[in-house]
């Protein structure tokens, strides 16, 4: 085998090694040859796309696969071809071929891998020789997009209410208020007119939605589960709970047409026999850079 290896290395953009729209990504395609070899062409492509896919079973014989794709950009550059006489034969050894790409300065959703789909940005190199299979190499790079999450209904304090009527002892009422900072401060007012002790439960969960032309698929996963203070029979309690959002949680993702990532706070009261009284409220999770940007904007208002 004349090609020992084909690989891609790119330069880190910052300490977190993430890119944003409009950035430049530079690096090298590395070609290692066991002996002198004629290379027909060597190219590299930068691309970004989203894809979703899942299969559903309708009885023992009918299986339907749903899928969708969304393309963001694709650019290919030729690093070497046989139109250049100097490129026909490459000596044995390790050879570096530099490349540079400008990431399009347009809305690009953040890199993400979910239950039934992903948003991926990748570099793909290809070395071609006559009468032989092409050698290929792939390397992912990561984009973080600070989405416009300034919709007033999403960033203002949230409120929700739920109540359950009991058969013989009045109602159980749940009022929930939240403020979103680097953590969730939840204020729950619980009015327990039942004869039982009720314990509130607090959940932070993620909601992944996948879309095709024919169907939508939803996947949820709990991130935080905690209990609050018990509320005795015929009592009222104002319970304050602080939920710390994990630092590495992916940002809310709304800019992709076929894949969404959202977060919800749920406060639930188990009420025997009649189910649950619960409140669900939307939560916005932002990247660290987005939070810093908003902090600087707030400071400038008071400068």
N, C-alpha and C positions, 0 to 999 in steps of 0.2 A: 504494500500500500504506500503510495508516494506521498499522500497528505497525512501527516501524523495527527494534526488537529487544526480545527478552525474555531476561533472564539472571538468574543466581543468584550472590550473593556471601555467604559465611559467614565468621564470625570465627575466626581460628586459636585453637586451644585451648591450645597451648603452642609451644615453639620448634620441635618436630618436626611440628606441625600434625596430631597424631593424637588420637583420642578413645578412651574406654573406656566400658564399661557404666556407666550411671548419670550420665554427663556430660550437660551441656546444650549444645546447638548453636544458635547464634543468627546471624541474618543478615538479608539483604534480597532480595526479588524486585525486579528493576529492569525497569521497563516504559518504553520510549521510544516516543513517539507523534509521527508526522509532522504530525498535525492532530487537532483535537477528535474524539474517538472514543467511541462507546457500547460499554462492556464489559459483557457479560452476567455473567461470573464470572471470578475470578482465584483460583487455589488452589495449594497446595504440599503435596507428599507427601514423607515420609521413609520409606525402606524398606530392608530388608536381606534378602538371599537368597543361596543358593548354587545353582549349576547346573553340570551336567556333560553333555557331548555329544560323541559321536564316531561315525564311520561305518566299518563293516567290509565288505569285499567278499568274497563267496563265489562265485567264478566270474565270468564276464563279464556276467551278467544279474541276479544277486541281490546287492542292497546293503541292509544293515540299519543303521539309525541307532539308537543306544542313547542314552538321555537320562534325566536325573532332576533334580528341583528340591527345594530345601529352603528354606522361608520362615521368617524370624526375627521380623520385625515389619513393620507397614505402618500409618502414621498420616497422615491427610490433614487439612489445615486450610484453611478458606475465608478468603481475605484480602479478597475483594470480591465482591459479588453484586448483582443488580438488584432485590432486595427492599429495599435501602437506596436511597432517592431520591438521596442524594449520590453514589452509585456509578454512576448510569446513564450519565453523560457525563463523560469525563475530558479535560481540556484538553491541547493539544499540549505536548510537553516531556518531561523525564525525571522519573519518579515512582518513589519507593522505598516498598515495602511490607514492613515488618519482620515477622519470624517467630521463633518459639522452639519447639524440640522437646526433650523429655527422652528421651534414649536409654534404652531399657528396662534396668533393673538385673537382668539375667539373663545366663546364659552365652551369649556371642556370639563365634564364632570370628573370628580376625583376618582382615582383608582379604588376599586372595591371588589371583593370576592364575597358573594353571598351563597345562600343555600341552593338556588337554582339559576344562578347567573353571575356574571362578572363584568367589570369595566377594566380594560387592560390596555396598557401602552407598552409597545415592544419594539426592539431593534432586531432585524432579521438579516443575517449575512448569507450569501450564497456564492460558492466557488464552483465554476463549471469547467469540465475537461471534455475533450472529444471522446466519444465512445465509452464514457464512464458515467456512473451516477453522480449527480451533484452532491457536494458536501454542504451542509447547512448548519447554522448556529443561531440561537435565539437568546435574547437577554431582555428582561423586563426593566422598565424604569417607571417611577411613580410620580403621579401628578396630584397635587392638592389644589382644589378650586374653592376659594372662599365665596360660597354662594350668597346671593342676595336674600338674606333671611330677615330683612327689615320690615316685613309685612306687620303692620301694627297689631293685628289680632294674634300674632305669634310671639311677639316680644314683650307685650304688656303682661302684667300680673294676670293669672288665670283663676277662674272660680267655677265650681261645679257643685250641684246638689243632687241628692238622691234620697228617697224615703220608701219605706216598706210598711204597709199596714199589717198589723198583727190581728189575729182572729178575735182576741178578747182583751188585749191590753194596750190599745193605742197604736203608736207608730214608733219606728226607729228612723231617725233622721240623721243624715250625714251631709255636712257642709265642708267643702275643701277649698282652701286658698293656697296659691303657691307664688313664690318669687324665684326667678331663675338668675343665679350668679355662677360661680364656679362650683356650686353645689345646689341642691334643691332644699329649700326650707318650706316644709309643708305644714300648714295649720289646718287641723281637722276639728270641727265642732261635732260632737256626737251626742245626740239626745236619745237615751235608751229608756223607752217606756214599756219595755218587756219585763218579764220576770226572770230573765237569764242574764248572766254576765257576758258581755260582748267584747271581743278584742279586735281592734282595727289591724289590718295588714296592709303594708305599703309595698308596692312593686314599681320598679322602673324596668320597662321592657322595650325591646326593639321590634319594629314591624317592617319586614321586607316585603315589597310588592313587586311581582314580575308580570309583565304584560305582553300578550301577543294579540294579533287581530281577532282571534277567536275566544280567548279566555284569559282570566287573571288568576294568579296563584299568590297566596299570602302565607308567609311564614313568620311566626313570632317566637321570641326567646326572652326569658327573664334574665335581667342583668343584676338586679338587686331585689332581695326579698327580706323584709324586716317586719317585726311585730311592734305595735304601739302599746300604750297603757290600757289595761283592761278597764271596762266601764261597767260598774255594777248595775243591778236592777233599779229602775226608777231613778237613774242618775244622769247628769249631764257633765261632759268633760270637754275641755279645749286641749287637744293633744298637739304638741309641736314636735315634728320629726325632721331631722336633718339627714339627707341622703347625699353622700359624696359621690359625684360622677367619676368613674374611672378615667384616669388621664389619657389612656391610649384608645378610648372609645372613638370609632370613626365618626366623622362629622355627619350631620343630617344631610341627606342627598336627595335633592328634588329636581335637579336640572337634566336628568336622563329620562327619556320618554318611555323606556321599556323596563326601567329598574328604579325603584325608590327605596330609600332608607329613612325611616322616621322613628321617633321615640315617643313613648307614652308613660305618664305616671298613672297608676291605678291605686285607689284606696278602696278597700273592700271590707264589709262587715258581714260575717256569716250569721244569718238569721235562720234558726232551725225551722224546718218544714216549708218555709216560703222562699227559700233561696238566699240571694245576696242583695244587699244594698251596696252599690259601688259607683264610684266616680272615676272617669277617665279624662285626662287632660293632656294636650300636646306639649312636648318638651323639645326645645331646640338645643342641639349639641354643636358647638363650633370648634374649629381647629384653634390651636394655641395662637397662631399668627393672626387669625380673625379677631380673637378676643383682645389681643394686644392692640390691634388697629382701632377697635372700638373704644378701648380705654384711652388711647391717645386723642381720639376725636372728642371724647367727653372732657378731657383735661383742657383742650384748646378752647372750649366754651367758657372756661373760667380763667383763662390766662389774662 
